[in-house]
Amino acid sequence: NSLRLQQLMHDLIEIQNISKDDASFRFETTLALPLVEEVVRRNKTFGDIYQNKASINTSTDDLTIHIDITRFYQSFAQLLQYAFKNSPPHTELAIRISEERSRVNISIHFNNRSLSEEQRKNLCEHFGSAAENSNQDKIELGDLGIAIAKGIIEKMHGKVHVENKEEFCYFQVDFPRAVNQF
């Protein structure tokens, strides 16, 4: 219980720092695919706990983004862990990386049968509009990580939203494509 309380306090402080612009960011240009591969590798054990795994598909491996690498790992890990946790056992999450209109799109497709109708509705409302943060109180305490992820992604000039379909949801994260410096 004390570890959970400590994590909750950390999450609340992180949300406050991000909303007050007190969080520091170190931007650099990097390839998107190795970042996503590293997040998946770092969270393999978490996926194993929920008996799920993730696969990555990409249209090309040379898509670059201008982000804070540490903050990217933090935010993307939160979204991936949410998807692992809320998918039925033995599900394979599909992560897709592509480019559309000079934006790098990274999506995590997961099976949403473990989410109640209320949870799906709250998730979609929370990620509905970047300007509409009044829905933050609808995210359950155990899922503050996705609220933190949203704040971090937006501070890195990215966008994130959720699509809720009949049998699956997906987080769609996109960043402006950076000029390839490699």
N, C-alpha and C positions, 0 to 999 in steps of 0.2 A: 504493500500500500504506500509506503514512503517513497519507493522508486516511482510509482505512478504519479504521486503528488509532485515529486521533483520534476518529472517530465511535463506535467501540466503547467507548473510554474514557468518552466523554461519556454514552453510554447506560448504562453500568455505574454511573457516579456518579449519574445521574438515578434509576435503580432504587433505589440505596442511600438517596438522599435521600427518596424517596417512602415507602419502607418504614420509615424512621426518623422520619417526620413532620417532616423538615427542609425540605420543599418548601413554599413560601408560595403561598397562594391568595387572590385578590381576587374575592369573589362579587358578582354583580349579576344582576338580573332582565332578561331579554332574550327576544326572539322567536327561536324555534328555526330557522325556515325561512331567514332571511337568513344565519345562521351556517353552515348546511349549504351554501347556495349559494356562500358565500365560500370554504369549504374546497374545494368542487368547482372553482371558478374558479382558486384558487391551485395546484391540482394537475392542471390540464388538460395541461400540458407533460409531467408524469410519465405521465399516461394515454396521451398521444401516443407516448411512447417505447415503450410496450408495445402500441400500436395499439388501445387501448381507450378507451371514453368512459363517462360516467355520466349518468343522467337522474334527476330528482327528481319524485316524486309525493307529494302531500299531501292529506289529507282536509280540512284547513282551514289557513289561513295565520296564525292568531292564537294558536298554542300557545306559551306562555312557559315558560322554565326558569330556575332560579337557579343559575348556574355561574360559573366563572372563564373569561372569553371566550378569553384567550390559551391557557389549558390545554385548553379545548375544541378550539380549532384544532389544537393539537399532537396530542392524542389521536385525534381524528377523522381527521386527515391520515394518521396511522400506519395506521389500519384501512383507509382508502381506498387507500393505496399498496400495502398487502399484497394487497388484492383485485385491483388493477390488475396487479400483478406476477405473481400466481398464476392469472390467467385467460388462456385462449388468446387470441391476437390476434383483433381484430375482434369483441370481446364488448362488449355494453352492460350496465354494472352498473346495477341498479335500486335507487335509494335511496328508501325510503318513510318518511314522517313521519305519525304518527297518534297518537290518544289512546285509551287504554284504562284505565278505572278510575283516573282522575286521575293517570295517568302518561303522559309524552310518550315515544313509542317511535320510535326512528330505526333503521332496518335497512338494511344494505348487502347486497344479493343479488348473488352472483358465481358464475361457472361454476368448478367445482372440478376439472375434468378434468386440470389441470396439476399437481395435488397427488397425491403418492403415497398409498397407503392408510395408510402409517405416519405421514406428515405430517398427514393428516386426523384420525387417531386422537389424535396428540399435541396437535393444535389443540383438539379437543373436550375432552380431559382437562385441558388448561391452563385453559380457560374454564369447566370444569364447576362448581366450587363456589368461592364467594368465600373461604371459610374454608380451602380446601385449596390452599395455595400451593406444595406440595412438587413440583408438576409443572413449575415454572418452569424447571428444568434441561432439560426436553425440548424447549423452544423453540430452534430453530437460531440460531446466532450472528447471522446476517443478519436475523433476525426479532425481535430484542430490542425493536424499536419497538412491537410489539403487546403485549408484556409491560408496557412503560411505559404504553401507552394504557389497559390494564386498571387499573393502579394509579391513574392520574390520574382515570379515570371513577369508581372506587370512592371516592376522596377527595372527589369532588364530589357524593357521596350518590347516585350512579347505579349501575346494574347493567349488566353486559355478559355475554353468552354467545354461543355459536356453535351453530347448527343445521347438521348435515351431512346432506344428502339425497343421493339417487342422482347427480344431475347438477349440483347446486349446493350452495353453503354460504351462510349469511348470518350476519353479525354483528348481534345485536339489542342495542341500547343503549337504556336507558330511564332517565329522570329524573322525579322528582316534578314534577307541573305546578305552576308558580308562579302566584301571583295576578297577573292582568294589570294592570299599572300604566300602561298607555298610553292 
